[in-house]
Amino acid sequence: MATESGSPGPLADALETKSSADPGPVPTKRMKIEAAAEELVGRSNTGTEEAAQQRMTPAAAAVGDSSSASPAVPINAPPRLRFPPYPETGKRKDLRNWQDECKRIREIAAKDPRLKLPTRRKPKDQGTADAVLSSREKVVVRGVARSIVNISSTTHDGSKRSQCTGVIMGQQEFNGKQRTLIVTCSKIISSMGKLLDPIPKLSVGLPNKTILDGQFLFFDDRYDIALLEIDVDLPLQRPSIGSGPEYGQEVFILARDSGLSLRARHGEVLWLEESDFIDRSYQMFVNCEVPLAGNGGPVIDHDGNVTGMAFYSNPNAGVLSISTIMTCIEMWLKFSRIARPIHGLGVKTFEFLDVSLQEEISVDHGIDSGFIVHTVSYYSAAESLGILPGDVIVSFDDQHTLTLPQLEDYLLSLGWTFLNNSSSTVDLKLEVYDLMKQSKRSITLPVQFCDA
């Protein structure tokens, strides 16, 4: 009566044993394993032509059928680990020995270096796998990922301080030498507007796992950005630069973690404005988290254009428009400083008012666009000119349909005039409507600049 070899379930790949017509001594389990190993590596003493033919793979057999094909070359590889067959005796001792052998083989298999291959591993971050699903999205994200680096800050005693993500911004020539520029979050080197170390010690991890020293160039506390450079011979690619995020737009936030692995999250730019902080109403928000080490990471659209920079923020991730970042970088490269506008007003756009309030203002006052004054800084020029919370600024220099990030870009562009003319202020013409008095007046507001 024939008996089965092998075992059910996960042990179906049981250790193969050789059958013998010789009714000699019953082979032990160890003898079976050794015999199987000898057969797999071709060291069996019964190396007949028939046995060799049986060991030939289907592909090798197919090649052998052709008279013009080269003979198959045996591969000198170690035998694959196999589990022993389930003991048929039913004895407790045999079962225990079988379990011990299976455990030993599992421990050996767990140390197989092939398990570390990317073709064998599970995703390091399931959030990234869930965020980037379609083939097109993967191509887009991978294209931008070539421009994303990890940045770590180290104290002078060698301990790690923090990690961020940076974006390659191209190359510039300094003192006759090409240097690669990287923009990131200023939290990597500063706190409360001051450098954590006089000379920050930075390390930059590239996508190919290369680690380089980074040299700090400047930071801006208002916009929370920092610029650094690296000296590298590799041709690092700058990503495609967009015009800025759009409300309601689907985006990805990308990051490179401490192990230099790519991370990603997918979300939507929220229809949300925040003006709780004077002069800091320019940020937009996304309804997803920032990946690990993703502070300063790029926000990209579905075409692979970088539209902003992501920041840790609660409850929603903050986004700074790439157009603002580019203006700051260009200013610094030309003037070695950034002129930031200070107008003392916190505003919201008419567009973000509740629709019922929009209708009321439109019917009663004939206003359908502009900026709602939310806060006015004490002792500011705006306060001295009589601008009050609740007023409507119908236009800034004839601009009345801008979003808050676009308004910030416009005001920041005035910094070019300030830096070129070395004047202390730039006049801003406002049309201000007072809902209480139902009257509109023109105001010339001197905008001061913080020169950093």
C-alpha positions in Angstrom: 0.0 0.0 0.0 1.5 3.4 -1.1 2.1 6.1 1.5 2.1 9.8 0.9 5.2 11.9 1.3 5.0 15.6 2.3 2.5 17.3 4.6 -0.6 19.4 4.2 -1.0 23.2 4.5 2.1 25.4 4.9 4.3 22.3 5.0 3.3 21.2 1.5 6.8 22.0 0.3 8.1 19.0 2.3 11.6 17.7 2.2 11.9 15.3 -0.8 13.3 11.8 0.1 14.7 9.1 -2.1 13.0 5.7 -2.3 15.0 2.6 -2.4 14.2 -1.0 -3.4 16.9 -2.2 -1.0 15.1 -3.4 2.1 18.2 -2.5 4.2 18.3 -0.6 7.4 15.4 1.9 7.8 16.9 5.4 7.1 16.7 7.9 9.9 15.4 11.4 9.4 18.9 12.8 9.4 19.9 10.3 6.7 17.0 11.4 4.6 17.9 15.1 4.9 21.5 14.5 4.0 20.6 12.3 1.1 18.3 14.9 -0.3 20.9 17.6 0.1 23.4 15.4 -1.8 21.0 14.9 -4.6 20.2 18.6 -4.9 23.8 19.7 -5.3 24.7 16.8 -7.5 27.0 15.0 -5.1 25.0 11.8 -5.0 26.9 8.5 -5.5 24.1 7.3 -7.8 25.0 9.8 -10.4 23.6 7.9 -13.4 22.6 9.4 -16.7 18.9 8.8 -15.8 19.2 10.7 -12.5 21.0 13.6 -14.2 18.2 13.7 -16.8 15.6 13.8 -14.0 17.3 16.7 -12.4 17.4 18.8 -15.6 15.0 21.7 -15.5 12.3 22.1 -18.2 14.2 25.1 -19.7 17.4 23.1 -19.8 15.6 20.2 -21.4 14.1 22.4 -24.0 17.6 23.8 -24.8 18.9 20.2 -25.0 16.5 19.3 -27.7 18.2 21.6 -30.2 21.3 20.2 -31.8 22.8 23.7 -32.2 22.2 24.8 -28.6 25.1 24.9 -26.1 25.0 22.2 -23.3 23.3 23.4 -20.1 25.8 24.5 -17.4 25.0 23.2 -13.9 24.6 25.9 -11.3 26.6 25.3 -8.2 24.0 26.7 -5.7 23.3 25.5 -2.2 20.1 23.4 -1.8 16.9 25.2 -1.0 15.7 24.7 2.5 12.8 22.3 2.7 10.7 21.1 5.6 10.9 17.4 6.5 7.8 15.3 5.9 5.2 15.0 8.6 6.0 11.9 10.7 3.6 9.1 9.9 4.3 7.0 13.0 2.1 9.2 15.1 4.6 8.9 18.0 4.9 11.9 20.2 8.7 11.7 20.1 8.8 11.7 16.3 6.4 14.6 16.2 8.5 16.6 18.7 11.6 15.9 16.6 9.8 17.0 13.5 8.6 20.2 15.2 12.2 21.0 16.4 13.6 20.4 12.8 10.9 22.7 11.3 11.8 25.4 13.9 15.5 25.0 13.0 14.8 25.4 9.3 12.6 28.5 9.9 15.4 30.1 11.9 17.8 29.5 9.1 15.4 30.7 6.5 14.8 33.9 8.5 18.4 34.8 8.1 18.3 34.5 4.3 19.8 37.7 2.9 17.5 37.4 -0.1 14.6 38.3 2.2 16.0 41.9 2.3 15.7 42.3 -1.4 13.1 45.0 -2.4 11.4 42.3 -4.5 10.8 40.2 -1.3 10.1 42.8 1.3 6.8 44.3 2.4 6.4 48.1 2.0 8.3 49.9 4.8 5.4 52.4 5.2 1.9 51.2 4.5 0.7 54.8 4.4 2.8 55.4 1.3 1.4 52.3 -0.4 -2.1 53.4 0.4 -1.4 57.0 -0.8 0.0 56.2 -4.3 -2.1 53.5 -6.0 -2.4 53.9 -9.7 0.5 53.2 -12.2 0.4 56.8 -13.4 0.6 58.2 -9.8 3.6 56.0 -9.1 5.4 57.3 -12.2 4.7 60.9 -11.3 5.8 60.4 -7.6 9.0 58.6 -8.6 9.9 61.3 -11.1 9.8 64.0 -8.3 11.4 61.7 -5.8 14.8 62.0 -7.6 14.8 65.6 -6.3 14.0 64.9 -2.7 16.7 64.5 0.0 16.8 63.9 3.7 18.4 66.5 5.9 19.5 65.9 9.5 20.9 68.3 12.0 23.6 67.2 14.5 24.8 68.9 17.6 28.5 69.4 18.1 28.7 66.5 20.5 27.4 64.2 17.8 23.8 63.6 18.8 21.0 63.9 16.3 18.7 66.9 16.7 16.0 66.7 14.1 15.3 65.6 10.5 13.5 67.2 7.6 13.0 66.8 3.9 14.6 69.0 1.3 14.0 69.7 -2.4 16.8 70.2 -4.9 16.4 73.7 -6.4 19.1 73.6 -9.1 22.7 74.8 -9.2 24.4 78.1 -8.8 28.0 79.2 -9.3 29.7 80.4 -6.1 33.3 81.6 -6.4 33.7 79.8 -9.7 32.4 76.5 -8.4 29.0 74.9 -9.1 27.0 74.3 -5.9 23.6 72.5 -5.6 21.0 74.4 -3.7 18.4 72.8 -1.4 15.4 74.4 0.2 13.9 72.9 3.4 12.1 73.9 6.7 14.0 76.3 8.9 13.2 74.3 12.0 16.1 72.1 11.1 18.5 74.8 12.2 16.6 77.5 14.1 14.1 78.2 16.8 12.2 81.4 17.6 14.1 83.3 14.9 17.6 82.3 16.2 20.1 79.7 15.0 20.4 76.6 17.2 24.2 76.6 16.5 26.3 79.4 15.1 27.5 77.0 12.4 24.8 74.4 11.8 26.2 70.9 11.2 24.0 69.4 8.5 24.0 66.0 6.7 22.1 65.5 3.4 21.0 62.0 2.3 20.5 61.6 -1.4 18.2 59.1 -3.1 21.1 56.8 -4.0 22.0 56.5 -0.2 25.0 58.9 -0.5 25.5 61.1 2.6 27.0 64.6 2.1 27.8 67.6 4.3 25.4 70.5 3.9 26.4 74.1 4.2 23.8 76.5 5.6 23.2 79.7 3.6 20.2 81.5 5.1 16.9 81.0 6.9 13.7 83.1 7.1 11.7 82.8 10.3 8.6 84.4 8.9 8.2 81.8 6.1 9.9 79.0 8.0 12.3 78.2 5.1 16.0 77.6 4.9 18.5 77.4 2.1 21.6 75.2 2.1 24.1 73.9 -0.5 26.0 70.8 -1.1 29.1 70.0 -3.2 28.3 67.0 -5.4 29.5 65.8 -8.8 26.3 63.9 -9.5 23.8 65.6 -11.8 20.9 66.2 -9.4 17.6 67.1 -11.0 15.4 70.0 -10.0 11.7 69.1 -10.2 9.1 70.8 -12.3 8.0 74.0 -10.5 4.3 74.9 -10.5 2.5 78.1 -9.8 1.1 77.3 -6.4 -1.6 75.1 -4.8 -5.2 75.6 -5.6 -8.1 75.2 -3.1 -9.8 71.9 -3.5 -6.9 70.4 -5.5 -5.7 66.9 -4.8 -2.0 66.7 -3.9 0.7 64.5 -2.6 3.1 65.3 0.2 6.5 63.6 -0.2 9.3 63.0 2.2 12.5 61.1 2.6 13.0 59.5 6.0 16.1 58.7 8.0 16.6 55.5 6.1 16.5 57.5 2.9 13.2 55.7 1.9 10.5 57.6 0.0 7.3 58.3 1.9 4.1 59.9 0.6 0.6 61.0 1.6 -2.3 61.9 -0.5 -4.9 64.6 0.4 -6.8 67.7 -0.7 -6.1 71.4 -0.2 -8.8 72.6 2.1 -11.1 75.5 1.5 -9.8 77.1 4.7 -8.2 80.4 5.7 -6.5 81.2 9.0 -5.8 84.8 10.0 -5.3 84.3 13.8 -1.7 85.6 13.5 -1.0 89.0 12.1 0.8 88.8 8.7 0.7 85.0 8.7 -2.5 84.3 6.8 -0.6 83.1 3.7 -0.6 79.4 4.6 -2.9 76.9 3.0 -3.9 73.5 4.6 -4.2 69.9 3.5 -6.4 67.3 5.0 -3.7 64.6 5.4 -0.7 64.2 7.7 2.8 65.1 6.9 4.9 61.9 6.5 7.7 61.0 8.9 10.6 63.4 8.5 8.5 65.3 6.0 8.7 68.8 7.5 9.9 70.9 4.5 8.9 68.2 2.0 7.3 69.1 -1.4 3.6 69.3 -2.1 3.0 68.2 -5.7 0.0 68.0 -8.0 -1.0 65.0 -10.1 1.2 66.2 -13.0 4.4 66.1 -10.8 4.7 69.9 -10.4 5.9 71.1 -7.0 3.3 73.6 -5.8 4.4 74.1 -2.2 6.2 73.0 0.9 4.6 71.1 3.7 4.9 71.8 7.4 3.8 70.0 10.6 0.7 71.8 11.8 -2.3 70.9 14.0 -5.0 69.9 13.1 -4.1 70.1 9.4 -0.8 70.1 7.6 0.3 73.6 6.5 1.4 74.5 3.0 3.6 77.4 1.8 3.2 78.3 -1.9 6.2 77.5 -4.1 5.8 80.9 -5.7 6.6 82.6 -2.3 9.5 80.3 -1.8 11.0 81.0 -5.2 10.7 84.8 -4.6 12.5 84.5 -1.3 15.3 82.4 -2.9 15.7 84.9 -5.8 15.8 87.8 -3.5 18.5 86.3 -1.3 20.6 85.2 -4.3 20.6 88.8 -5.6 20.6 90.9 -2.4 21.7 88.4 0.3 18.5 89.4 2.2 14.7 89.2 2.0 12.4 92.2 2.3 9.2 91.1 3.9 6.1 93.3 4.0 4.6 94.3 7.3 1.2 96.0 7.0 -0.3 95.2 10.4 -3.5 93.6 9.0 -5.0 90.2 9.3 -7.5 89.6 6.5 -9.8 87.0 5.0 -11.1 86.9 1.5 -14.8 87.6 0.7 -14.7 84.3 -1.2 -14.4 82.4 2.1 -17.4 84.0 3.9 -20.5 81.9 4.5 -22.7 82.2 1.4 -25.6 83.7 3.4 -23.2 86.5 4.7 -22.0 87.0 1.2 -25.5 87.5 0.0 -26.3 90.0 2.8 -23.2 92.1 2.1 -23.9 92.0 -1.7 -27.5 93.0 -1.3 -27.0 95.7 1.4 -23.7 97.1 0.2 -23.1 96.1 -3.4 -19.8 94.3 -2.5 -19.0 90.9 -4.2 -15.3 90.6 -3.7 -12.4 92.0 -1.6 -10.8 91.3 1.8 -12.5 91.3 5.2 -10.4 92.9 7.9 -10.1 90.4 10.7 -7.5 92.0 13.0 -5.5 95.2 13.1 -2.2 95.4 14.9 -1.9 97.9 17.7 0.1 101.1 17.0 0.4 100.2 13.3 -0.1 102.6 10.4 -3.3 100.8 9.5 -4.7 101.5 13.0 -3.7 105.2 12.8 -5.5 105.5 9.5 -8.7 104.3 11.0 -8.9 100.8 9.5 -11.1 98.6 11.9 -12.0 94.9 12.1 -15.1 94.3 10.0 -14.1 96.8 7.3 -13.9 95.5 3.7 -10.8 96.3 1.7 -12.2 96.4 -1.7 -8.8 96.4 -3.3 -5.0 96.4 -2.7 -3.5 98.5 -5.5 -6.5 97.6 -7.6 -6.1 93.9 -6.7 -9.4 92.6 -5.4 -9.8 89.0 -6.5 -6.6 87.5 -5.1 -6.4 84.6 -2.7 -4.4 85.2 0.5 -1.3 83.3 -0.8 -1.5 85.4 -4.0 -1.9 88.6 -2.0 1.2 87.6 0.0 3.1 87.1 -3.2 2.0 90.5 -4.5 3.1 92.2 -1.3 6.4 90.3 -1.2 7.0 91.4 -4.8 7.0 95.0 -3.5 10.2 94.0 -1.6 12.1 94.3 -4.9 11.2 98.0 -5.1 12.3 98.4 -1.5 15.6 96.6 -2.1 16.4 98.4 -5.4 15.5 101.9 -4.2 16.7 101.5 -0.6 13.6 103.2 0.7 12.2 102.5 4.1 8.6 102.1 3.0 6.4 101.5 -0.1 3.0 103.1 -0.4 0.0 100.8 -0.8 -3.2 102.2 -2.1 -6.3 100.8 -0.5 -10.1 101.2 -1.1 -11.7 100.6 2.2 -15.4 100.2 2.8 -16.9 100.9 6.2 -20.1 98.8 6.7 -21.2 100.9 9.7 -21.1 104.2 7.8 -21.8 102.6 4.4 -19.0 104.6 2.9 -15.9 104.0 0.9 -12.6 105.9 1.1 -9.2 105.7 -0.5 -6.2 105.2 1.9 -2.5 105.3 1.2 -1.0 102.8 3.6 2.8 102.9 4.0 4.0 99.3 4.1 7.1 98.7 6.1 9.5 95.9 5.4 11.5 93.7 7.7 14.9 93.3 6.0 16.4 89.9 6.9 
